[in-house]
Amino acid sequence: MAFSRTEKRRRGFVLALLCVAQFMVVLDFSIVNIALPSMQKDLGLSTQNLQWIVSAYSLTFGGFLMLGGRMGDLYGRRKLFMLGLLLFSLSSLAGGLAFSGIWLITTRAIQGLGAALIAPSCLSLITVTFAEGEERNKAFGMIGSIASFGFAAGAILGGLLTAGPGWRWVMFVNVPIGCVAFALAPFLLAESRVHSEKRQLDVPGAVLITAAVVALVYALAQGNQWGWISPSILALLALSVILLAAFVVVELRAPSPLMDLSIFRQRTVTGANLINLLAPGSFGAFVFVLTLFMQKVLGYSAIEMGLAFLPLALVILVFSNASSRLVMRLGARRLLITGLVITVIGFVLFLGLSATGAYASTLLPGLLVIGLGMGCVFSTVVIVATDGVSDEQQGLVSGLFNTTMQVGSGLALAIIVAISSGRTTVLLQGREAMKVALTGGTLSALIACAAFDALAALVAIFVLRGKPARPSSDLVFVHEEVESRQATGSLAR
């Protein structure tokens, strides 16, 4: 289908807007971590309360993703996208002005809620704006490259802002981005939603899945601190399992379920979400562990740590964008497997890590290879996850995709940090020097990262087979063409 020059330009602006919003959300994952020591010193936070700056965001973000995605389907994706931008921007401003730890933690929780509305809306707006195939693959390639670049760039920007104007600008930086995106959204985005005679939200299902994910994310966040076999952690994990089981029962009986469980019959949806539980989480844990290694072993400053990650961010940016074209030649499954295998090789290159090694010889090769592999993975896995999914389920699938990424990130970080800490403790008990012990712990963590990606590659090989037929549905997807023409006309003028 051919589009006019004006329509192509409008779609380009739509993609740019969604990329900026996704960049802002992903950036927040890593940019805050660099500023935590400065936040603790300035606000007088205890170590126990400090972790809540991260956990408060994770709990609301992970807990409300499924609900946010489904609400976008039912009540309007653009509407939820704008509401999320408003919440995120205002809470970022309030967080930058925080005068106490409780105030900052509260604003971080609201930030997470805003992100839970933005993230699934971004993906579903892409799927309903761009046709399935080459056009959509290019859009996902671009947003995947921007999002993955934002994850690594957070470490760079966080270091520069913290060392420069101060940690408060880690929060303030979101405000102009969010406000500009909010102002442009009504002119660039056409409203879209599911049109059905029974447009009602499955409240019991929403409550159960939100509570289940919150309990699980909280357990993962606190596991290393409280102990994985402590009564509190075991109770939280058991509660999460019970709530998930209750959610499944409710969904099977609900007349208008929050999640149509038959969607898991599509191997692409199931496989992509299993991979999403493993690969992005191992990458996030890798950035976290390597940041600590650079700081505590190599003695890097915040700016030096940021610059050290720059090659990784640039390679991810380039290859995430290029992968959209490679998908058309190689196929998404083959490219995804290739990317995961390359990432495992990148982790193997870190086996020569030492407390006295130079950056160019011990860190850079692995960073470049991991960037190449994850550049292919980040954009390809979202193409696979949305392949063959009907328009009226895109918000649901996008919410599910972001939820598995969030839960997987918490799971991978908890396991890999526990492995690293355990190995470091063993080496210290063997009277090794602190830097040697920390290096040994880092190596063990990197081996665990490689294992996560190897398992993801096996999922891609054995689960992602064939291409499902596009599901049929009695629901009619509605685009509000009047708003689309108004947006096009305003751009033409």
N, C-alpha and C positions, 0 to 999 in steps of 0.2 A: 504494500500500500504506500503510495507516494504522498508526501506531505509538502505543503507550500513552504516557502522560505520562512514566512512569519511563524508558522506552526513549529517548524524545526527549531527556530530561535526560542520560542516559548518553552519547548520541551527542554532545551539546553539550560534555560534559566531555572526551570523546575528542578532539574537534576542538581544544579549548582546549589540551590537552596537546601535540598534534602542532604546533600553532602556536607554542607556547613553545619547543619543541625546534628548530623551523626558524628561529625568530627568533635563538636562541643561535648557531646555525651561521653564519647570514648576517651577524650582527652582528660576528663575529670577522674577517670580510674587511676591514672598514673601520676598526674600532676600534683595531686594532694599528698601522695606518699613522700615526695621529696621535701615537702614543707612541714612534715609532722614534727621534727625536732624543734623548729622555730615556733610552731604553734604551741607546743608543750611549754617552752620557756616563757613565751609572752603571756600566756593565759594561766600559767601555773597548774597545768594538768598533771595528774598522776599517770604512771605508765598504764594502769588499768583503764583509766578513762580515755587515754589517748587513742586506744584502738577503737573506741566507739565513734571516732570521727570517720573511720573507714566502715565500721560495721553498721552504723545507722543508715548510711547510704545504701549499703549492700542489701540490708533487710527490706527496705521499702522498694528498692529497685527490683530485686528478685521476686519479692512477694506479689507485686501488683502488675507484673508484665502480662500474664495471661488475661487478667481482667481488663487491662488497658487495651490489649489487642482486640479482644472481643467487643468492647464498648465502641472502638473505632469502627468495626464492621457494622454494628447496629445503629449507632447514633451519628456517624460521620467521622471519617478519618481526618479530614482537614480540621474539623472542630476539636478533636482530641489532640491533634498535633499542636495547634495554637495554644490550647489550655496547658499542655506540657511545657511549651516554650515560656509561657507566662510564669508558671510556678518555678521553673528552673532559674529564670533570670532574676526574679524577685528574691528567691531564697539565696542565690549567689551574692546579691547585693547585701542582704541581711547578714550573711555569713562573713563577708569582708568587714562588716562593721561590728562584728561580735566583740563583746566586752567580757564574756565569760565562757568557760568550757561548755556549760549546759546550753547556752545560746547557740554556739557553733554546732554542737551535736544535733540540736533540733533543726537548724536550717539545713544540715546535711541530710536529715531524714526527708525533709520536704523536697530537696533536690532530687533524691532518689525517686520520689513519687512522680515528679515532673519527667524524669528520664524514662520511667516506666510507661508514660504516655507517648513520649517522643519516639523511642526506639522502634516499637512495632509499627507505629504509624508511618515512619520513614520507609520501611521495607514494603508495607502493603501499598503505600502510595506509588512506589516504583512499579510494583507488579500490575497495578490497574492503569498506570499511565503509559507504560511501554509494552509493546506486543511481545509475547513469548517467543524466544528464539534469539537471533543475533542482536536485535535492538535492546532487549531486556538484559542480555548477557553483558553488553557494553555498559549499560547503566549500573548493573551490579558490580562489574569490574571496577568502575570508577568509584562507587560508594565504598566498595571493599578496600580499595587502595587508600582512600581518604581516612576511613575508619581505622585501618591497621596502622597507617602512618600516625594518626592521632594518638594511638596507644603508646607508640615508641616516642613520639614527639613530646608527650607529656613529661617524660623524664628530662628532656632538654629544656623545655620552657619552664618547668618547675624549678630547675636549678638556676636559670637566668633570673627569674622573677624573685625567688627567695634571696639570692645573693645581691640583687639590685634593690628595687623599691620595697621589697619585703613580702612576707607570706600572704598578706591580705590581698595582694594582686593576683594570687593564685585563684581567689574567688572572684575578684572584680573583673577578670579577663572575660568571664562568661557573659557579663551584663550587656556590653555593646553588641556582641554576636547574637545573643538571644533576642534582643530588642529589634535589631535589623531584620532578623528572620521572621519575627512575629509581624512586623509591619508589612513585609512583602508577601506573606502567605496568602492573604485574601485576593491579591492581584494575580498571583502565579498559579495557585492550586485550585483545581475544580473540586467541589465537594463530591464524595463518593461514599456509598453505604449499601448495605443489603436492603432490598425492598421486600418486605414480607408482611402478610396480614397479621402475623403473630410476632411482632418485633418486641420481644421482652427479654430481659436479662435473667439468666439462671442464677438467682441470688444465693440459694444454698450451695450450688456448685462453686460459685465465686468465693464465698466465705471459706469453704473447705480447702480449695486449692491454694488460696492466699495464705491461710493459716499453716498449711502443710509446708509450703515453700519457706515461709518465715521461720518456722521451727527448724527446718533442715539447714538453712543458711546460718541461723544463729548457732546451731550445734557445730557446724563446720568452722565458724569464726572463733568459737570459744574452746574448741577441742584441745588445741595444743597448750592452752593456758590452764584449763581445768583438769586435763587428763582424759584420754579417750575412753577409759573404763570407769570414770567417775559416775556416781548415780545420776547427777544432773544431765550429763551428756547422753547417757544411755536412755534416760527418760525422754529427752528431747527427740532423739532418733526414733524411739518407739512411738512417740506421739505423732511424728511426721508420717511414719508408715501407716498408722491407724487412720489418720486424716486422709491420706492418699487412697487407701482402700475404701473409705467412706465416700470419697469423691467419685471413684469408679462406679460404685453402686448407685449413687444419685444420678450420674450421667447416663447410665443404662436405662433408668426409669423416667428421666425428665422428658417432658414433651418438647421443650426447646432447650437442649443441653448447651452448656457453655462450651464443651468440647465434644464434637462428634468423634467417638473413639474409633469409628471405622476408618478414619484417616490414616491410622497406623498400618492398615493393610497395604498402603503404598510403600514399597521398599525404599523409595527415595526419601520420603519423609522420615521413616524410622531410621534408616542408615545415616542420613545427614545429621539428625539430632544426636545419635550415638557418637558420631565423630565430633560433634560440637561439644559434647561432654568432656572430650579428651584433649583435642589438639589446642584450642584457644587457651584452655586452662593451663596446659603445660607451658605455653608461651608466656603467659602472665606470670607464672611461678618462676620461669627462667629470668625474666626481667627483674623481678623482685630479688631473687637470690644473687644475681650478678651485681645488682646495685649495692647490696650489702657487702659483697666481696670487694668491689672497687673502693668502697668507703672505709671498711675496717681493715682490709689487708693491704691494698695498694695505696691507701691514704688519699684518694681522689677528693677534690672539693666538689661542691654541688655543680658548679659550671663544668668541671672536667668530666664528671659523670654524664652530664647531659651531652657533651660533645662526643664522648665515647660511644654513645648510642646512635649518633647521627648517621653513620654508614648503614646501620641496620634499618633505620627509618627510611632512608632514601632508596635502598634496594627493595624494601617492601612496597613502597609507593610505585616504583617503576614496574615491578613484576605483577602486582595486583591488577594494574591497568592493562598490562599486556596479556594477562591470562584470559580476558574476555575474548580476545581474538584466537588464542590457542584452543579455547573450548570448542570453537567451531571446526577446528582442524583435527584435534585429538579426541574430543569428547570429554565431558565433565568428569566421568569416572576415572578415565585414564590419567587426566591431568591432576586430579585430586590425589590419586595413589602416588604419582610421581612427586608431587609437592611434599607429601608426608615422608616418603623415603629420603628425599633430599634433606628435609629437616632433621631426621634421625642422623644422617651423615654429619650434619652441622654440629649436633650435640657430641658426636664421637670425636670431632676435631678438638673439643675442649678437654680431652683426656690428658693433654700435655700441660694443663693449667698448673701454675706454681706461684708461690708467694713472692718470687723475685722475677717472674717472667715479664718481658716487655709487651706493651699493648699490641704492637704490630705483628708479633710472632705468636702470641698466646691467645689473644682475644679477637683480633680483627678477622682472621680466616673463618672462625666459627660464626661470628656475627654476620658476615657476608653470605655464607651458605644458608644459615637459618633464615635470613631475610629473603633469600631466593625461594626457599621452600614454603615459608609461611605466606609469601606474596601470592603464590599459586593457591594455597589452601584457603585463605581468608575470603577471597571473592568467589571461588569455585563452590565451596560448601553451601553458600547461600543460594546459588543457582540451583544446586541439586535439591535443597530443602523445599524450594517453591515450585519445582518442576511438576507440571501436571495438576497443580492445585487450582480449584475453581476460584473465581474472583471473590465470591461471597465468603470464602474461608481464608482469604489472605491475611486478614488481621489476626485470626486465631493462630495460623501457622507462624506468622511473624512473632507473635507473643510467645509461642512455644519455643521457637528457635532462640530467641533472646533469653528465655528462662533456662534452657539447657546450657547455654553459654555461661550464664551467671552462676548456676549451681555447679557446673563443671569447673569454673574458675575457683570457686570456694573449695571444692573437693580436692582439686589438684594442688592448690596452694597449701591446704592443711596437710595433705599426705607428704608432699615434697619437703615442706619446711620441717615436719616431724622427722623425716629421714635425715635431713641435713643436720638438725639439732642433735639427733641421736648419735650420728657418726662423730660430730664435733666433741660431744661429751666423752665418748669412748676414747678418742685420741688424747683428750686432756687428762683423762684418768691414767693413760699410759705415759704421762709426763712429757707429752709433745709440747712444743712452743705454741702459744696462742695462734699466731698467724698460720702455722703449719696445720693446726687442728681445724681452723676455719676453712682453710683451703681443702682439706680432706672432706669436710662437710659439704662444701660447694660442689666438689666432684661427685659425691654421692647423689646430690640433688639433680645434677645435670644428667646422670645416668638414669634417674627416675623419670626425668623429662623425656629422654629418648624412649623409655619403655612406654610411656603414655602415647607417644606418636606412633610407635610401632604397632600398638594395639589398635589405634585409629586406622592405620593402613590395612590391618587385617579386616576390620569392619568394612572398609571401602571395597576390599577384594571380594569378600564373601556375602555381604548384604546388598550392596548396590549392584543389582543385576537387572538388565532390561530397562525398558521405559514404560511406565504405567499409562494406561489410557486416562484421558482427562475425565475426571468424575462428573457425572451429570447431577443436576439438581433442579428442583422445582422453583427455587428462588430465582428472582430476576435481579441482576445487578444494574443499578441505576447510576448513571453519570448525569449531573446537572449541567446540561449542555449550555444553558443560558449563561451560567457563571463562567464556563469555559470560554464562550465567545466574548464575554465582557473582558476577561483577562487578556485574550488575544488582541481584542480591539485596543485596549489600553496600552499594550506593548507596541502595537503598530503605530499608534499616535506618538 
